[in-house]
Amino acid sequence: MAKSTTKKHVLETVEPIGDRVLIRKDEDRKITKVGIHLPDKIEIPTLTGRIVAVSAVIENNPDYPIQQYDKVLFNPKHSIPVDFEGDNRLFVVPIDDVVAIFRRDT
C-alpha cells in the first residue's frame, strides 16, 4: 500500500523585539514627479513604507504613537533586511530611525 505524504503548511512570521518595528518598503519609483522615465538601472531611493509589526516595547510606550499599517518616513541606514520574501522589501528598523508618520485629517 502506498504511503501518502502530506506536508504541513507552516506560517512563518517576523516579530521585531526591543525598540524596533518591521516595515514593508514602498516600491521604488521609475518615474519622477514631473513624468521623466528613468532607466531600469537608476532608482530613486525610497524612504517610505508601511508598518507591518511593532514590538511589544514600542506598542506599550505612549511616547511612540505608531501603529500597524501607518505610513512612515524612515532612515534606512541602520535597517536590517529580512530575507523572508522574494522581493525582499521587509526591513527591521530601529524606532529612532522612523522620522515621521503620515497622517490624514478626517
Jmol script that loads the backbone (N, CA, C; Angstrom):
load data "model"
ATOM      1  N   MET A   1       0.845  -1.177   0.000  1.00  0.00           N
ATOM      2  CA  MET A   1       0.000   0.000   0.000  1.00  0.00           C
ATOM      3  C   MET A   1       0.889   1.237   0.000  1.00  0.00           C
ATOM      4  N   ALA A   2       0.556   2.215  -0.803  1.00  0.00           N
ATOM      5  CA  ALA A   2       1.353   3.435  -0.925  1.00  0.00           C
ATOM      6  C   ALA A   2       1.116   4.336   0.278  1.00  0.00           C
ATOM      7  N   LYS A   3       2.177   4.910   0.712  1.00  0.00           N
ATOM      8  CA  LYS A   3       2.109   5.822   1.857  1.00  0.00           C
ATOM      9  C   LYS A   3       1.919   7.241   1.336  1.00  0.00           C
ATOM     10  N   SER A   4       0.904   7.912   1.777  1.00  0.00           N
ATOM     11  CA  SER A   4       0.693   9.295   1.330  1.00  0.00           C
ATOM     12  C   SER A   4       1.447  10.236   2.256  1.00  0.00           C
ATOM     13  N   THR A   5       2.154  11.130   1.643  1.00  0.00           N
ATOM     14  CA  THR A   5       2.886  12.107   2.438  1.00  0.00           C
ATOM     15  C   THR A   5       2.222  13.457   2.281  1.00  0.00           C
ATOM     16  N   THR A   6       1.920  14.050   3.375  1.00  0.00           N
ATOM     17  CA  THR A   6       1.329  15.386   3.352  1.00  0.00           C
ATOM     18  C   THR A   6       2.257  16.319   4.100  1.00  0.00           C
ATOM     19  N   LYS A   7       2.512  17.439   3.493  1.00  0.00           N
ATOM     20  CA  LYS A   7       3.345  18.452   4.140  1.00  0.00           C
ATOM     21  C   LYS A   7       2.450  19.402   4.910  1.00  0.00           C
ATOM     22  N   LYS A   8       2.829  19.653   6.099  1.00  0.00           N
ATOM     23  CA  LYS A   8       2.096  20.597   6.934  1.00  0.00           C
ATOM     24  C   LYS A   8       2.560  22.009   6.575  1.00  0.00           C
ATOM     25  N   HIS A   9       1.619  22.872   6.256  1.00  0.00           N
ATOM     26  CA  HIS A   9       1.960  24.253   5.928  1.00  0.00           C
ATOM     27  C   HIS A   9       2.208  25.024   7.219  1.00  0.00           C
ATOM     28  N   VAL A  10       3.376  25.581   7.313  1.00  0.00           N
ATOM     29  CA  VAL A  10       3.748  26.343   8.495  1.00  0.00           C
ATOM     30  C   VAL A  10       3.796  27.814   8.112  1.00  0.00           C
ATOM     31  N   LEU A  11       3.068  28.617   8.844  1.00  0.00           N
ATOM     32  CA  LEU A  11       3.060  30.053   8.601  1.00  0.00           C
ATOM     33  C   LEU A  11       4.194  30.674   9.395  1.00  0.00           C
ATOM     34  N   GLU A  12       5.121  31.297   8.702  1.00  0.00           N
ATOM     35  CA  GLU A  12       6.262  31.917   9.353  1.00  0.00           C
ATOM     36  C   GLU A  12       6.008  33.413   9.502  1.00  0.00           C
ATOM     37  N   THR A  13       6.260  33.934  10.677  1.00  0.00           N
ATOM     38  CA  THR A  13       6.063  35.362  10.928  1.00  0.00           C
ATOM     39  C   THR A  13       7.362  35.972  11.436  1.00  0.00           C
ATOM     40  N   VAL A  14       7.441  37.279  11.329  1.00  0.00           N
ATOM     41  CA  VAL A  14       8.590  38.021  11.839  1.00  0.00           C
ATOM     42  C   VAL A  14       8.051  39.016  12.855  1.00  0.00           C
ATOM     43  N   GLU A  15       8.574  38.953  14.066  1.00  0.00           N
ATOM     44  CA  GLU A  15       8.150  39.868  15.117  1.00  0.00           C
ATOM     45  C   GLU A  15       9.366  40.620  15.635  1.00  0.00           C
ATOM     46  N   PRO A  16       9.383  41.944  15.469  1.00  0.00           N
ATOM     47  CA  PRO A  16      10.533  42.710  15.974  1.00  0.00           C
ATOM     48  C   PRO A  16      10.547  42.712  17.498  1.00  0.00           C
ATOM     49  N   ILE A  17      11.746  42.789  18.056  1.00  0.00           N
ATOM     50  CA  ILE A  17      11.882  42.857  19.512  1.00  0.00           C
ATOM     51  C   ILE A  17      12.679  44.109  19.867  1.00  0.00           C
ATOM     52  N   GLY A  18      12.588  44.510  21.109  1.00  0.00           N
ATOM     53  CA  GLY A  18      13.285  45.714  21.547  1.00  0.00           C
ATOM     54  C   GLY A  18      12.628  46.962  20.975  1.00  0.00           C
ATOM     55  N   ASP A  19      13.424  47.968  20.720  1.00  0.00           N
ATOM     56  CA  ASP A  19      12.921  49.248  20.194  1.00  0.00           C
ATOM     57  C   ASP A  19      12.947  49.237  18.673  1.00  0.00           C
ATOM     58  N   ARG A  20      12.204  48.289  18.052  1.00  0.00           N
ATOM     59  CA  ARG A  20      12.225  48.144  16.600  1.00  0.00           C
ATOM     60  C   ARG A  20      10.827  47.931  16.045  1.00  0.00           C
ATOM     61  N   VAL A  21      10.706  48.222  14.743  1.00  0.00           N
ATOM     62  CA  VAL A  21       9.472  47.968  14.011  1.00  0.00           C
ATOM     63  C   VAL A  21       9.830  47.230  12.727  1.00  0.00           C
ATOM     64  N   LEU A  22       8.847  46.552  12.162  1.00  0.00           N
ATOM     65  CA  LEU A  22       9.017  45.877  10.883  1.00  0.00           C
ATOM     66  C   LEU A  22       8.298  46.706   9.831  1.00  0.00           C
ATOM     67  N   ILE A  23       9.020  47.097   8.777  1.00  0.00           N
ATOM     68  CA  ILE A  23       8.476  47.980   7.743  1.00  0.00           C
ATOM     69  C   ILE A  23       8.551  47.289   6.396  1.00  0.00           C
ATOM     70  N   ARG A  24       7.454  47.392   5.624  1.00  0.00           N
ATOM     71  CA  ARG A  24       7.462  46.966   4.228  1.00  0.00           C
ATOM     72  C   ARG A  24       7.726  48.216   3.393  1.00  0.00           C
ATOM     73  N   LYS A  25       8.889  48.241   2.769  1.00  0.00           N
ATOM     74  CA  LYS A  25       9.309  49.407   1.983  1.00  0.00           C
ATOM     75  C   LYS A  25       8.396  49.572   0.771  1.00  0.00           C
ATOM     76  N   ASP A  26       8.058  50.820   0.455  1.00  0.00           N
ATOM     77  CA  ASP A  26       7.270  51.101  -0.740  1.00  0.00           C
ATOM     78  C   ASP A  26       8.073  50.767  -1.988  1.00  0.00           C
ATOM     79  N   GLU A  27       7.377  50.559  -3.085  1.00  0.00           N
ATOM     80  CA  GLU A  27       8.024  50.262  -4.373  1.00  0.00           C
ATOM     81  C   GLU A  27       8.915  51.419  -4.791  1.00  0.00           C
ATOM     82  N   ASP A  28      10.058  51.093  -5.394  1.00  0.00           N
ATOM     83  CA  ASP A  28      10.926  52.126  -5.944  1.00  0.00           C
ATOM     84  C   ASP A  28      10.246  52.720  -7.179  1.00  0.00           C
ATOM     85  N   ARG A  29      10.359  54.015  -7.320  1.00  0.00           N
ATOM     86  CA  ARG A  29       9.713  54.697  -8.445  1.00  0.00           C
ATOM     87  C   ARG A  29      10.616  54.690  -9.659  1.00  0.00           C
ATOM     88  N   LYS A  30      10.004  54.531 -10.818  1.00  0.00           N
ATOM     89  CA  LYS A  30      10.736  54.566 -12.083  1.00  0.00           C
ATOM     90  C   LYS A  30      10.399  55.825 -12.882  1.00  0.00           C
ATOM     91  N   ILE A  31       9.488  56.638 -12.340  1.00  0.00           N
ATOM     92  CA  ILE A  31       9.084  57.885 -12.998  1.00  0.00           C
ATOM     93  C   ILE A  31       9.169  58.999 -11.966  1.00  0.00           C
ATOM     94  N   THR A  32       9.787  60.110 -12.346  1.00  0.00           N
ATOM     95  CA  THR A  32       9.869  61.243 -11.427  1.00  0.00           C
ATOM     96  C   THR A  32       8.515  61.931 -11.347  1.00  0.00           C
ATOM     97  N   LYS A  33       8.369  62.851 -10.407  1.00  0.00           N
ATOM     98  CA  LYS A  33       7.097  63.559 -10.240  1.00  0.00           C
ATOM     99  C   LYS A  33       6.696  64.361 -11.468  1.00  0.00           C
ATOM    100  N   VAL A  34       7.680  64.801 -12.241  1.00  0.00           N
ATOM    101  CA  VAL A  34       7.359  65.582 -13.435  1.00  0.00           C
ATOM    102  C   VAL A  34       7.191  64.705 -14.670  1.00  0.00           C
ATOM    103  N   GLY A  35       7.250  63.363 -14.494  1.00  0.00           N
ATOM    104  CA  GLY A  35       6.952  62.456 -15.590  1.00  0.00           C
ATOM    105  C   GLY A  35       8.133  61.946 -16.386  1.00  0.00           C
ATOM    106  N   ILE A  36       9.340  62.156 -15.912  1.00  0.00           N
ATOM    107  CA  ILE A  36      10.518  61.662 -16.624  1.00  0.00           C
ATOM    108  C   ILE A  36      10.712  60.183 -16.289  1.00  0.00           C
ATOM    109  N   HIS A  37      10.778  59.339 -17.325  1.00  0.00           N
ATOM    110  CA  HIS A  37      11.004  57.904 -17.129  1.00  0.00           C
ATOM    111  C   HIS A  37      12.487  57.649 -16.918  1.00  0.00           C
ATOM    112  N   LEU A  38      12.798  56.884 -15.875  1.00  0.00           N
ATOM    113  CA  LEU A  38      14.187  56.575 -15.553  1.00  0.00           C
ATOM    114  C   LEU A  38      14.564  55.202 -16.108  1.00  0.00           C
ATOM    115  N   PRO A  39      15.825  55.016 -16.502  1.00  0.00           N
ATOM    116  CA  PRO A  39      16.258  53.697 -16.941  1.00  0.00           C
ATOM    117  C   PRO A  39      16.144  52.683 -15.805  1.00  0.00           C
ATOM    118  N   ASP A  40      16.098  51.388 -16.152  1.00  0.00           N
ATOM    119  CA  ASP A  40      15.950  50.343 -15.138  1.00  0.00           C
ATOM    120  C   ASP A  40      17.069  50.334 -14.120  1.00  0.00           C
ATOM    121  N   LYS A  41      18.264  50.741 -14.502  1.00  0.00           N
ATOM    122  CA  LYS A  41      19.405  50.687 -13.591  1.00  0.00           C
ATOM    123  C   LYS A  41      19.407  51.827 -12.583  1.00  0.00           C
ATOM    124  N   ILE A  42      18.627  52.858 -12.820  1.00  0.00           N
ATOM    125  CA  ILE A  42      18.571  54.009 -11.916  1.00  0.00           C
ATOM    126  C   ILE A  42      17.276  53.942 -11.124  1.00  0.00           C
ATOM    127  N   GLU A  43      17.387  54.065  -9.824  1.00  0.00           N
ATOM    128  CA  GLU A  43      16.208  54.076  -8.966  1.00  0.00           C
ATOM    129  C   GLU A  43      16.271  55.262  -8.019  1.00  0.00           C
ATOM    130  N   ILE A  44      15.110  55.807  -7.711  1.00  0.00           N
ATOM    131  CA  ILE A  44      15.025  56.852  -6.702  1.00  0.00           C
ATOM    132  C   ILE A  44      14.923  56.127  -5.364  1.00  0.00           C
ATOM    133  N   PRO A  45      15.864  56.341  -4.445  1.00  0.00           N
ATOM    134  CA  PRO A  45      15.799  55.609  -3.182  1.00  0.00           C
ATOM    135  C   PRO A  45      14.508  55.930  -2.441  1.00  0.00           C
ATOM    136  N   THR A  46      13.847  54.904  -1.982  1.00  0.00           N
ATOM    137  CA  THR A  46      12.579  55.063  -1.291  1.00  0.00           C
ATOM    138  C   THR A  46      12.807  55.030   0.204  1.00  0.00           C
ATOM    139  N   LEU A  47      12.294  55.990   0.880  1.00  0.00           N
ATOM    140  CA  LEU A  47      12.429  56.068   2.324  1.00  0.00           C
ATOM    141  C   LEU A  47      11.081  55.991   3.015  1.00  0.00           C
ATOM    142  N   THR A  48      10.052  55.559   2.288  1.00  0.00           N
ATOM    143  CA  THR A  48       8.727  55.433   2.877  1.00  0.00           C
ATOM    144  C   THR A  48       8.313  53.969   2.867  1.00  0.00           C
ATOM    145  N   GLY A  49       7.411  53.653   3.773  1.00  0.00           N
ATOM    146  CA  GLY A  49       6.898  52.291   3.840  1.00  0.00           C
ATOM    147  C   GLY A  49       5.755  52.215   4.832  1.00  0.00           C
ATOM    148  N   ARG A  50       5.234  51.003   4.987  1.00  0.00           N
ATOM    149  CA  ARG A  50       4.129  50.756   5.913  1.00  0.00           C
ATOM    150  C   ARG A  50       4.604  49.886   7.062  1.00  0.00           C
ATOM    151  N   ILE A  51       4.122  50.192   8.251  1.00  0.00           N
ATOM    152  CA  ILE A  51       4.446  49.400   9.426  1.00  0.00           C
ATOM    153  C   ILE A  51       3.701  48.071   9.320  1.00  0.00           C
ATOM    154  N   VAL A  52       4.443  46.982   9.390  1.00  0.00           N
ATOM    155  CA  VAL A  52       3.861  45.646   9.349  1.00  0.00           C
ATOM    156  C   VAL A  52       3.659  45.123  10.770  1.00  0.00           C
ATOM    157  N   ALA A  53       4.651  45.339  11.612  1.00  0.00           N
ATOM    158  CA  ALA A  53       4.570  44.878  13.005  1.00  0.00           C
ATOM    159  C   ALA A  53       5.341  45.836  13.897  1.00  0.00           C
ATOM    160  N   VAL A  54       4.879  45.943  15.127  1.00  0.00           N
ATOM    161  CA  VAL A  54       5.504  46.807  16.130  1.00  0.00           C
ATOM    162  C   VAL A  54       5.881  45.926  17.308  1.00  0.00           C
ATOM    163  N   SER A  55       7.075  46.112  17.856  1.00  0.00           N
ATOM    164  CA  SER A  55       7.486  45.314  19.018  1.00  0.00           C
ATOM    165  C   SER A  55       6.620  45.669  20.222  1.00  0.00           C
ATOM    166  N   ALA A  56       6.570  44.771  21.190  1.00  0.00           N
ATOM    167  CA  ALA A  56       5.782  44.997  22.406  1.00  0.00           C
ATOM    168  C   ALA A  56       6.286  46.210  23.175  1.00  0.00           C
ATOM    169  N   VAL A  57       7.585  46.446  23.138  1.00  0.00           N
ATOM    170  CA  VAL A  57       8.165  47.606  23.828  1.00  0.00           C
ATOM    171  C   VAL A  57       7.604  48.900  23.246  1.00  0.00           C
ATOM    172  N   ILE A  58       7.554  49.002  21.942  1.00  0.00           N
ATOM    173  CA  ILE A  58       7.050  50.210  21.278  1.00  0.00           C
ATOM    174  C   ILE A  58       5.538  50.323  21.445  1.00  0.00           C
ATOM    175  N   GLU A  59       4.848  49.208  21.327  1.00  0.00           N
ATOM    176  CA  GLU A  59       3.384  49.204  21.426  1.00  0.00           C
ATOM    177  C   GLU A  59       2.908  49.697  22.787  1.00  0.00           C
ATOM    178  N   ASN A  60       3.654  49.387  23.835  1.00  0.00           N
ATOM    179  CA  ASN A  60       3.263  49.772  25.197  1.00  0.00           C
ATOM    180  C   ASN A  60       3.866  51.092  25.653  1.00  0.00           C
ATOM    181  N   ASN A  61       4.579  51.787  24.763  1.00  0.00           N
ATOM    182  CA  ASN A  61       5.216  53.046  25.126  1.00  0.00           C
ATOM    183  C   ASN A  61       4.403  54.213  24.563  1.00  0.00           C
ATOM    184  N   PRO A  62       3.805  55.040  25.419  1.00  0.00           N
ATOM    185  CA  PRO A  62       2.984  56.154  24.933  1.00  0.00           C
ATOM    186  C   PRO A  62       3.795  57.237  24.208  1.00  0.00           C
ATOM    187  N   ASP A  63       5.116  57.226  24.335  1.00  0.00           N
ATOM    188  CA  ASP A  63       5.944  58.220  23.646  1.00  0.00           C
ATOM    189  C   ASP A  63       6.039  57.951  22.145  1.00  0.00           C
ATOM    190  N   TYR A  64       5.649  56.756  21.707  1.00  0.00           N
ATOM    191  CA  TYR A  64       5.711  56.397  20.287  1.00  0.00           C
ATOM    192  C   TYR A  64       4.301  56.124  19.766  1.00  0.00           C
ATOM    193  N   PRO A  65       3.665  57.144  19.167  1.00  0.00           N
ATOM    194  CA  PRO A  65       2.291  56.975  18.670  1.00  0.00           C
ATOM    195  C   PRO A  65       2.266  56.292  17.305  1.00  0.00           C
ATOM    196  N   ILE A  66       2.840  55.106  17.209  1.00  0.00           N
ATOM    197  CA  ILE A  66       2.963  54.414  15.939  1.00  0.00           C
ATOM    198  C   ILE A  66       2.179  53.106  16.029  1.00  0.00           C
ATOM    199  N   GLN A  67       1.480  52.792  14.931  1.00  0.00           N
ATOM    200  CA  GLN A  67       0.634  51.604  14.916  1.00  0.00           C
ATOM    201  C   GLN A  67       0.863  50.826  13.626  1.00  0.00           C
ATOM    202  N   GLN A  68       0.394  49.600  13.630  1.00  0.00           N
ATOM    203  CA  GLN A  68       0.457  48.782  12.428  1.00  0.00           C
ATOM    204  C   GLN A  68      -0.307  49.479  11.308  1.00  0.00           C
ATOM    205  N   TYR A  69       0.206  49.399  10.092  1.00  0.00           N
ATOM    206  CA  TYR A  69      -0.340  49.974   8.856  1.00  0.00           C
ATOM    207  C   TYR A  69      -0.081  51.472   8.697  1.00  0.00           C
ATOM    208  N   ASP A  70       0.559  52.120   9.659  1.00  0.00           N
ATOM    209  CA  ASP A  70       0.911  53.533   9.484  1.00  0.00           C
ATOM    210  C   ASP A  70       1.915  53.660   8.343  1.00  0.00           C
ATOM    211  N   LYS A  71       1.773  54.733   7.567  1.00  0.00           N
ATOM    212  CA  LYS A  71       2.779  55.038   6.546  1.00  0.00           C
ATOM    213  C   LYS A  71       3.823  55.919   7.208  1.00  0.00           C
ATOM    214  N   VAL A  72       5.101  55.555   7.034  1.00  0.00           N
ATOM    215  CA  VAL A  72       6.168  56.262   7.726  1.00  0.00           C
ATOM    216  C   VAL A  72       7.293  56.640   6.779  1.00  0.00           C
ATOM    217  N   LEU A  73       8.055  57.621   7.214  1.00  0.00           N
ATOM    218  CA  LEU A  73       9.291  58.025   6.560  1.00  0.00           C
ATOM    219  C   LEU A  73      10.411  57.534   7.468  1.00  0.00           C
ATOM    220  N   PHE A  74      11.386  56.798   6.893  1.00  0.00           N
ATOM    221  CA  PHE A  74      12.433  56.246   7.745  1.00  0.00           C
ATOM    222  C   PHE A  74      13.802  56.359   7.103  1.00  0.00           C
ATOM    223  N   ASN A  75      14.814  56.377   7.965  1.00  0.00           N
ATOM    224  CA  ASN A  75      16.198  56.408   7.534  1.00  0.00           C
ATOM    225  C   ASN A  75      16.658  54.951   7.407  1.00  0.00           C
ATOM    226  N   PRO A  76      17.022  54.500   6.208  1.00  0.00           N
ATOM    227  CA  PRO A  76      17.362  53.089   6.015  1.00  0.00           C
ATOM    228  C   PRO A  76      18.782  52.710   6.434  1.00  0.00           C
ATOM    229  N   LYS A  77      19.546  53.659   6.989  1.00  0.00           N
ATOM    230  CA  LYS A  77      20.951  53.404   7.287  1.00  0.00           C
ATOM    231  C   LYS A  77      21.153  52.211   8.222  1.00  0.00           C
ATOM    232  N   HIS A  78      20.348  52.090   9.264  1.00  0.00           N
ATOM    233  CA  HIS A  78      20.521  51.009  10.240  1.00  0.00           C
ATOM    234  C   HIS A  78      19.486  49.896  10.078  1.00  0.00           C
ATOM    235  N   SER A  79      18.729  49.924   8.990  1.00  0.00           N
ATOM    236  CA  SER A  79      17.704  48.900   8.799  1.00  0.00           C
ATOM    237  C   SER A  79      18.344  47.559   8.440  1.00  0.00           C
ATOM    238  N   ILE A  80      17.686  46.504   8.855  1.00  0.00           N
ATOM    239  CA  ILE A  80      18.169  45.146   8.596  1.00  0.00           C
ATOM    240  C   ILE A  80      17.187  44.473   7.652  1.00  0.00           C
ATOM    241  N   PRO A  81      17.633  44.092   6.449  1.00  0.00           N
ATOM    242  CA  PRO A  81      16.710  43.432   5.512  1.00  0.00           C
ATOM    243  C   PRO A  81      16.335  42.045   6.034  1.00  0.00           C
ATOM    244  N   VAL A  82      15.084  41.672   5.818  1.00  0.00           N
ATOM    245  CA  VAL A  82      14.593  40.369   6.223  1.00  0.00           C
ATOM    246  C   VAL A  82      14.463  39.518   4.968  1.00  0.00           C
ATOM    247  N   ASP A  83      15.223  38.449   4.899  1.00  0.00           N
ATOM    248  CA  ASP A  83      15.186  37.563   3.742  1.00  0.00           C
ATOM    249  C   ASP A  83      14.006  36.614   3.913  1.00  0.00           C
ATOM    250  N   PHE A  84      12.815  37.153   3.726  1.00  0.00           N
ATOM    251  CA  PHE A  84      11.576  36.440   4.022  1.00  0.00           C
ATOM    252  C   PHE A  84      10.708  36.333   2.778  1.00  0.00           C
ATOM    253  N   GLU A  85      10.836  37.290   1.888  1.00  0.00           N
ATOM    254  CA  GLU A  85      10.059  37.331   0.660  1.00  0.00           C
ATOM    255  C   GLU A  85      11.014  37.361  -0.519  1.00  0.00           C
ATOM    256  N   GLY A  86      10.505  37.026  -1.682  1.00  0.00           N
ATOM    257  CA  GLY A  86      11.335  37.048  -2.870  1.00  0.00           C
ATOM    258  C   GLY A  86      11.812  38.434  -3.245  1.00  0.00           C
ATOM    259  N   ASP A  87      10.971  39.440  -3.051  1.00  0.00           N
ATOM    260  CA  ASP A  87      11.353  40.800  -3.437  1.00  0.00           C
ATOM    261  C   ASP A  87      12.090  41.539  -2.329  1.00  0.00           C
ATOM    262  N   ASN A  88      12.179  40.947  -1.152  1.00  0.00           N
ATOM    263  CA  ASN A  88      12.971  41.476  -0.036  1.00  0.00           C
ATOM    264  C   ASN A  88      12.660  42.935   0.271  1.00  0.00           C
ATOM    265  N   ARG A  89      11.409  43.228   0.529  1.00  0.00           N
ATOM    266  CA  ARG A  89      11.004  44.589   0.851  1.00  0.00           C
ATOM    267  C   ARG A  89      10.701  44.762   2.336  1.00  0.00           C
ATOM    268  N   LEU A  90      10.980  43.750   3.147  1.00  0.00           N
ATOM    269  CA  LEU A  90      10.760  43.861   4.585  1.00  0.00           C
ATOM    270  C   LEU A  90      12.058  44.224   5.292  1.00  0.00           C
ATOM    271  N   PHE A  91      11.955  45.164   6.236  1.00  0.00           N
ATOM    272  CA  PHE A  91      13.127  45.616   6.968  1.00  0.00           C
ATOM    273  C   PHE A  91      12.781  45.788   8.441  1.00  0.00           C
ATOM    274  N   VAL A  92      13.681  45.355   9.317  1.00  0.00           N
ATOM    275  CA  VAL A  92      13.570  45.642  10.745  1.00  0.00           C
ATOM    276  C   VAL A  92      14.334  46.945  10.961  1.00  0.00           C
ATOM    277  N   VAL A  93      13.628  47.926  11.519  1.00  0.00           N
ATOM    278  CA  VAL A  93      14.179  49.281  11.640  1.00  0.00           C
ATOM    279  C   VAL A  93      14.110  49.728  13.101  1.00  0.00           C
ATOM    280  N   PRO A  94      15.206  50.259  13.629  1.00  0.00           N
ATOM    281  CA  PRO A  94      15.143  50.840  14.982  1.00  0.00           C
ATOM    282  C   PRO A  94      14.156  52.000  15.010  1.00  0.00           C
ATOM    283  N   ILE A  95      13.422  52.110  16.084  1.00  0.00           N
ATOM    284  CA  ILE A  95      12.391  53.154  16.178  1.00  0.00           C
ATOM    285  C   ILE A  95      12.994  54.550  16.052  1.00  0.00           C
ATOM    286  N   ASP A  96      14.242  54.724  16.439  1.00  0.00           N
ATOM    287  CA  ASP A  96      14.883  56.032  16.308  1.00  0.00           C
ATOM    288  C   ASP A  96      15.107  56.424  14.850  1.00  0.00           C
ATOM    289  N   ASP A  97      15.069  55.454  13.926  1.00  0.00           N
ATOM    290  CA  ASP A  97      15.241  55.750  12.510  1.00  0.00           C
ATOM    291  C   ASP A  97      13.919  56.036  11.799  1.00  0.00           C
ATOM    292  N   VAL A  98      12.797  55.902  12.510  1.00  0.00           N
ATOM    293  CA  VAL A  98      11.497  56.321  11.962  1.00  0.00           C
ATOM    294  C   VAL A  98      11.375  57.801  12.281  1.00  0.00           C
ATOM    295  N   VAL A  99      11.403  58.625  11.238  1.00  0.00           N
ATOM    296  CA  VAL A  99      11.489  60.071  11.469  1.00  0.00           C
ATOM    297  C   VAL A  99      10.161  60.801  11.312  1.00  0.00           C
ATOM    298  N   ALA A 100       9.159  60.163  10.675  1.00  0.00           N
ATOM    299  CA  ALA A 100       7.869  60.832  10.512  1.00  0.00           C
ATOM    300  C   ALA A 100       6.777  59.807  10.240  1.00  0.00           C
ATOM    301  N   ILE A 101       5.557  60.165  10.626  1.00  0.00           N
ATOM    302  CA  ILE A 101       4.367  59.357  10.340  1.00  0.00           C
ATOM    303  C   ILE A 101       3.446  60.213   9.493  1.00  0.00           C
ATOM    304  N   PHE A 102       2.936  59.663   8.410  1.00  0.00           N
ATOM    305  CA  PHE A 102       1.996  60.379   7.550  1.00  0.00           C
ATOM    306  C   PHE A 102       0.595  60.222   8.127  1.00  0.00           C
ATOM    307  N   ARG A 103      -0.073  61.331   8.414  1.00  0.00           N
ATOM    308  CA  ARG A 103      -1.429  61.320   8.949  1.00  0.00           C
ATOM    309  C   ARG A 103      -2.358  62.117   8.038  1.00  0.00           C
ATOM    310  N   ARG A 104      -3.611  61.723   8.009  1.00  0.00           N
ATOM    311  CA  ARG A 104      -4.632  62.463   7.259  1.00  0.00           C
ATOM    312  C   ARG A 104      -5.653  63.022   8.232  1.00  0.00           C
ATOM    313  N   ASP A 105      -6.023  64.260   8.024  1.00  0.00           N
ATOM    314  CA  ASP A 105      -7.090  64.847   8.839  1.00  0.00           C
ATOM    315  C   ASP A 105      -8.421  64.379   8.283  1.00  0.00           C
ATOM    316  N   THR A 106      -9.276  63.891   9.169  1.00  0.00           N
ATOM    317  CA  THR A 106     -10.602  63.440   8.747  1.00  0.00           C
ATOM    318  C   THR A 106     -11.683  64.204   9.419  1.00  0.00           C
TER     319      THR A 106
END
end "model"
wireframe off; spacefill off
backbone 0.3
color backbone group
